[in-house]
């Protein structure tokens, strides 16, 4: 009799927990859409400026999100560009070359790297910017370049892990066929193994893009500012979508600005949701242990 | 010729692996070096256990350590039952056709940016807490912990689901053969077998909670005092770094945030190694 109660309680408890979490997140999304839906129009991004002229960089956008969106896109592109070559080659080394103790040691390093809080990476970026400013050139300060490098440190483990997991998941017969036909190790990697694991690697990259798009802690320390216009050079400060949202939440001056904050949140949310579902769609088989080391 | 290229490629791969390691170690070394002048004066422990009163020359980070602990542990308390329940649902309790979609929704939830949790928290939860408890501004440990708990739940759920998925199907079939119901199978077979995986998930989620900046920064009120109740405002180590960053480069305030950085780095490192240790010990028996 007592057992029956325990089981019923478990079932009740599970449904209650599931509904609580789902409703918490639906309230979050619903509230955002309710408050922000009226801001969702071209004026949210381009303000009073005609969209075409803004896109062709003929006119500066003052009261729209265009500079923030552009800043985020440039930032993502740069960070991913730094992280991909290093990440993929490290993944290849881990999966194909490293053995035994070396691999265990490297594994430990990348687990630690994956666990470092993003604000600490941001602090590192900021401190190195200040260091470079004092000892090398007056022109270097917190800027787009520093931000993108710091962000690439943050997403490096994602790319390393997905590359490694994708390569290690290749079955033995595929792995040995080309070698048996006389291919060298390198040819085997580039002509057989990498193409075979491309989808896994891609999902890691997409996930890394999502992480770059949403991260706020790193960029608020390394050069994102509230108003800078379009990013002009690698050494200039820039605007970014997540930082803009944070800034509005603490400094908004009128309801119109607040509504724009809701609009920006919806924009960022859809961007991240799209990237995440893409990452999961590309490769379902990768476990969350490779993807979600915090 | 070919041999040369092979070797060059291997060198290049090794080099990037070493570079990634150097980044990991370099961040810690840099933090320690930058914080050194202040560390030398009083010692690491004194800095850790002192209060934060910059006007009286005290730059200890104790209030921030307390704030981080209070907020992250409380958020774990919120997230653990939620995640356990959700993982029960997706690995056994919910009807089969619902499980897949449910899991996909939870996977999607992990992609919600933290700044959005913070943004909605400020305008939705903070006024509610203020009205409900009629105490302070509504920005307090409780508010931050609630939002943080919801934020880490999806990830924690997925870790738990993974732990359940790794149970050999022979165990489950044996339970089925003995006539166990869905809930019985969960309580008596799956839960005891996946204990270690669940502990792993909790530690990893704790690491996320400790490392999160935006939610605490936006919702916890940021007062640099040890919170006495969950209704008090508090400041976490992460928020402290973000707040003090504007100060003068040579000032002791600025130096002190590197102590925070080192503490954060080392504590997440300890958690990482704990997870690795548990995983290695568990290799033999699931």
Interface residues (C-beta under 8 A of the other chain):
Chain A: X3 X6 X7 X8 X10 X11 X13 X14 X15 X16 X17 X18 X20 X21 X22 X24 X25 X27 X28 X31 X32 X35 X85 X86 X87 X89 X90 X92 X93 X94 X96 X97 X98 X106 X108 X109 X110 X111 X112 X113 X114 X115 X116 X117 X118 X119 X120 X121 X122 X123 X124 X126 X127 X128 X130 X153 X156 X160 X184 X185 X186 X210 X213 X214 X216 X217 X220 X221 X242 X245 X246 X249 X250 X261 X265 X268 X269 X272 X273 X275 X276 X277 X280 X287 X288 X289 X292 X293 X294
Chain B: X2 X5 X6 X9 X10 X12 X13 X14 X16 X17 X19 X20 X21 X23 X24 X25 X27 X30 X31 X34 X81 X82 X83 X84 X85 X86 X88 X89 X93 X94 X102 X104 X105 X106 X107 X108 X109 X110 X111 X112 X113 X114 X115 X116 X117 X118 X119 X120 X122 X123 X124 X150 X153 X154 X155 X157 X158 X159 X162 X181 X182 X183 X184 X186 X187 X204 X205 X207 X208 X210 X211 X212 X213 X214 X218 X238 X241 X242 X245 X249 X257 X258 X261 X264 X265 X268 X269 X271 X272 X273 X275 X276
